[in-house]
């Protein structure tokens, strides 16, 4: 139960982090742009719970949740969004350019499907070095239309690489509904041309995500990879800050909120014996983490612009 409560706290931490990011942008306290993953927390937490410390993960432009679930410090992620020196990229990278290889997180990526080739390289390195490492490469349903993804699939299949291409199918590529942008809306089938097995699972169910990923990781480590995994979910927030979401109805969103993965996780934990007090403690701890992260970011120094410029020409 302790591990499940930890995963629940991770999901709530991600939700509160993303809600704080949206609020901070509206208040003008954080500049630039960011893409939040509200509604997709079970994917991040479920994948992280299935991975081993030596495994690798690559992410997308919507990567805060993946990073935090993998073990990234919320205060350093927040500091990066504030443009502070204590951020993961010392305040110079922003939302889409953070990584920490010490915890197996090889970065978010602002290029659509850009990390899919990188993931193939990580998997090739693991195979050549006889490492037990397997790689989770996360992309979106829109990114599954990109050419670099298919080039990566071809090489992964050719070399039998231990990589799981994990598609967060949240129904929209920016404002384009999946049915309008994909001839085949089942993105699990995207590897068929390369004889890559495809699997679909409920991305709003932590247990379905964890157990499916755990099984695929074991198969990938034993030389049966690669795989394409589709996790069906829904992006409850806009594509990015300032998105008025005119491409979908409020009724559609209300129906989606009824399948909120955090509520589903809470119900599942109660069925397994968790108490209301335990769940509330997780929420309070998550809220305190986000409050501390904001305070840490606001009190952190800005990067030394002169020193940074000098280092480029040293």
C-alpha positions in Angstrom: 0.0 0.0 0.0 2.9 2.4 0.7 4.1 2.2 -2.9 0.6 2.9 -4.2 0.1 5.9 -1.9 3.4 7.2 -3.1 2.2 6.9 -6.7 -1.0 8.6 -5.7 0.9 11.4 -4.1 3.0 11.7 -7.3 -0.2 12.1 -9.4 -1.6 14.8 -7.1 1.8 16.6 -7.1 1.8 16.6 -10.9 -1.8 17.9 -11.0 -1.1 20.7 -8.4 2.2 21.6 -10.2 0.4 22.0 -13.5 -2.5 24.0 -12.0 0.1 26.3 -10.4 1.9 26.7 -13.7 -1.3 27.8 -15.4 -2.1 30.2 -12.6 1.4 31.7 -12.6 1.3 32.3 -16.3 -2.0 34.1 -16.0 -0.6 36.2 -13.2 2.4 37.1 -15.3 4.9 35.6 -12.8 6.2 33.1 -15.3 6.9 34.0 -18.9 7.2 32.1 -22.2 5.0 29.2 -22.7 4.3 25.7 -21.3 2.2 22.7 -22.0 0.4 21.1 -19.0 -0.6 17.5 -18.7 -3.7 17.9 -16.5 -5.7 14.7 -16.9 -2.7 12.6 -18.0 -1.1 12.0 -14.6 -1.8 8.2 -14.4 0.4 7.7 -17.5 3.4 9.5 -15.9 3.0 7.8 -12.5 2.2 4.4 -14.0 5.2 4.3 -16.3 7.5 5.5 -13.6 6.2 2.8 -11.2 7.0 0.1 -13.8 10.5 1.3 -14.6 13.8 0.3 -13.0 16.3 2.9 -11.9 18.6 2.0 -14.8 15.9 2.4 -17.4 15.7 5.5 -19.6 12.8 7.8 -20.5 12.5 10.4 -23.2 9.6 12.9 -23.2 7.8 15.5 -25.2 7.0 19.2 -25.0 4.4 18.2 -22.4 7.0 16.7 -20.1 6.7 18.2 -16.6 4.7 15.2 -15.3 7.0 12.6 -16.8 10.0 14.3 -15.2 8.4 14.7 -11.8 7.2 11.1 -11.8 10.7 9.8 -12.8 12.1 11.6 -9.8 12.7 15.2 -10.9 12.6 17.8 -8.1 9.5 20.0 -8.5 11.3 22.9 -7.0 14.0 22.7 -9.7 11.5 22.2 -12.4 9.6 25.3 -11.2 12.8 27.3 -10.9 13.5 26.6 -14.6 10.1 27.9 -15.5 10.8 31.0 -13.5 14.1 31.4 -15.4 16.2 31.0 -12.3 19.8 29.6 -12.0 18.6 26.8 -9.7 16.6 25.3 -12.5 17.6 22.2 -14.3 19.0 24.2 -17.2 20.0 27.1 -15.0 17.0 29.1 -16.2 18.1 29.1 -19.8 16.1 26.3 -21.2 12.6 26.7 -20.0 9.7 24.2 -20.0 10.9 22.1 -22.9 14.6 21.8 -22.2 15.2 19.9 -19.0 16.8 16.6 -18.3 18.6 14.7 -15.5 20.4 11.6 -16.8 21.2 10.6 -13.2 17.6 9.5 -12.8 17.3 8.2 -16.3 15.3 11.1 -17.7 16.8 12.1 -21.0 14.8 15.2 -21.6 11.7 16.9 -22.8 11.7 18.0 -26.4 10.2 20.9 -28.2 10.5 19.2 -31.6 7.4 17.1 -32.4 8.6 13.4 -32.2 12.1 14.7 -31.9 13.1 12.4 -29.0 12.0 9.2 -30.9 15.4 8.9 -32.7 17.3 9.8 -29.5 15.4 6.9 -27.8 16.5 4.5 -30.5 20.1 5.6 -29.9 19.8 5.0 -26.2 18.3 1.6 -26.8 21.1 0.7 -29.3 23.7 1.7 -26.8 22.0 -0.5 -24.2 22.0 -3.4 -26.6 25.6 -3.0 -27.7 26.8 -2.6 -24.1 24.8 -5.6 -22.9 23.0 -3.4 -20.4 19.6 -4.4 -18.9 18.4 -0.9 -19.7 15.1 -0.5 -21.6 13.9 2.8 -23.0 10.5 4.4 -22.8 10.0 7.0 -25.5 6.9 9.0 -25.0 5.2 10.9 -27.8 1.7 12.2 -28.7 -0.9 11.0 -31.2 0.0 13.9 -33.5 3.7 13.1 -33.3 2.9 9.6 -34.5 2.4 11.2 -38.0 6.0 12.5 -38.1 8.6 10.9 -40.5 11.3 10.7 -37.9 9.1 8.4 -35.8 8.9 6.0 -38.7 12.6 6.1 -39.4 13.1 5.3 -35.7 10.6 2.5 -35.8 12.3 1.0 -38.8 15.7 1.0 -37.1 14.3 -0.2 -33.8 12.7 -3.2 -35.6 15.7 -3.9 -37.8 18.0 -4.0 -34.8 15.5 -5.5 -32.2 16.1 -2.6 -29.8 14.7 -2.6 -26.3 12.5 0.5 -26.7 8.8 1.0 -26.1 7.3 3.8 -28.1 4.5 5.0 -25.9 1.9 7.2 -27.5 -0.2 9.4 -25.3 -3.4 9.5 -27.4 -5.3 12.3 -25.7 -7.6 12.9 -28.6 -6.1 16.1 -30.0 -3.0 17.2 -31.8 -3.1 20.8 -30.7 -6.6 21.6 -32.0 -7.0 18.8 -34.5 -9.1 15.9 -33.3 -7.5 12.4 -33.8 -10.3 11.3 -36.1 -9.5 14.3 -38.4 -5.8 13.8 -38.4 -5.2 10.1 -38.5 -6.6 7.7 -41.1 -6.3 4.9 -38.5 -7.2 6.3 -35.0 -5.7 3.3 -33.3 -2.1 4.5 -32.8 -1.1 1.1 -31.4 -1.1 0.0 -35.1 1.5 2.5 -36.1 4.3 -0.2 -36.0 2.5 -2.7 -38.2 4.6 -1.9 -41.3 7.7 -2.8 -39.4 6.2 -6.0 -37.7 6.3 -4.2 -34.4 3.6 -5.5 -31.9 1.1 -2.9 -30.8 -0.7 -2.8 -27.5 -3.5 -0.4 -26.2 -4.4 0.3 -22.6 -6.5 2.8 -20.6 -4.2 5.7 -19.9 -6.4 7.0 -17.2 -6.0 3.8 -15.1 -2.8 3.8 -13.1 -2.8 0.0 -12.7 -3.5 -0.7 -16.4 -0.5 1.6 -17.3 1.8 0.2 -14.7 1.1 -3.5 -15.4 1.2 -3.1 -19.2 4.4 -1.2 -19.2 6.0 -3.6 -16.7 5.2 -6.5 -18.9 6.5 -4.8 -22.1 9.7 -3.7 -20.3 10.4 -7.3 -19.3 9.8 -8.5 -22.9 12.0 -5.7 -24.2 14.9 -6.6 -21.9 14.6 -10.3 -23.1 15.2 -9.2 -26.7 11.5 -9.2 -27.9 11.4 -5.5 -28.5 10.6 -3.0 -29.8 6.9 -2.3 -29.1 4.3 0.4 -29.7 2.1 1.2 -26.8 -1.0 3.4 -27.1 -2.3 4.9 -23.8 -5.7 6.4 -24.3 -6.4 9.5 -22.2 -7.7 13.0 -22.4 -6.0 16.4 -22.1 -8.3 18.2 -19.6 -6.3 21.4 -20.0 -5.7 23.4 -23.2 -2.8 22.6 -25.6 -0.8 25.4 -24.0 -1.3 28.5 -22.0 -4.0 30.8 -23.4 -5.7 28.1 -25.4 -9.4 28.9 -25.3 -10.3 25.3 -26.4 -12.9 26.4 -29.0 -12.3 23.2 -30.9 -14.2 21.1 -28.4 -17.4 21.5 -26.4 -17.7 22.1 -22.7 -20.0 19.1 -22.5 -17.3 16.9 -23.9 -14.9 18.2 -21.3 -17.4 17.7 -18.5 -17.8 14.1 -19.6 -14.0 13.7 -19.6 -13.7 15.1 -16.0 -15.9 12.2 -14.9 -13.0 9.9 -15.8 -10.4 12.0 -13.9 -7.5 9.6 -13.3 -6.8 11.0 -9.8 -10.4 10.4 -8.7 -10.2 6.9 -10.2 -6.9 6.2 -8.4 -8.4 7.4 -5.1 -11.4 5.1 -5.5 -9.1 2.2 -6.3 -7.0 2.8 -3.3 -10.1 3.0 -1.0 -11.2 -0.4 -2.4 -7.7 -1.7 -1.5 -8.1 -0.5 2.1 -6.7 3.1 2.0 -8.3 5.5 4.4 -9.6 9.0 3.8 -7.0 10.3 6.2 -4.1 8.6 4.2 -5.4 10.1 0.9 -5.8 13.6 2.6 -2.2 13.4 3.9 -1.0 12.7 0.4 -2.8 15.7 -0.9 -1.5 17.9 1.9 2.1 16.7 1.3 1.7 17.4 -2.4 0.3 20.9 -1.8 3.2 21.7 0.6 5.7 20.5 -2.1 4.2 22.9 -4.7 4.1 25.8 -2.2 7.8 25.1 -1.4 8.6 24.9 -5.1 7.2 28.3 -5.9 8.9 29.9 -2.9 12.2 28.2 -3.8 11.9 29.5 -7.4 10.9 33.0 -6.5 13.8 33.3 -4.0 16.4 31.8 -6.4 18.8 34.0 -8.3 18.7 34.8 -12.0 21.4 33.2 -14.1 24.6 35.2 -14.7 24.0 36.4 -18.3 27.5 37.8 -18.6 29.1 34.7 -17.3 26.9 32.5 -19.6 27.8 34.6 -22.7 31.5 34.5 -21.8 31.4 30.7 -21.5 30.1 30.4 -25.0 33.3 31.9 -26.3 35.8 30.5 -23.8 
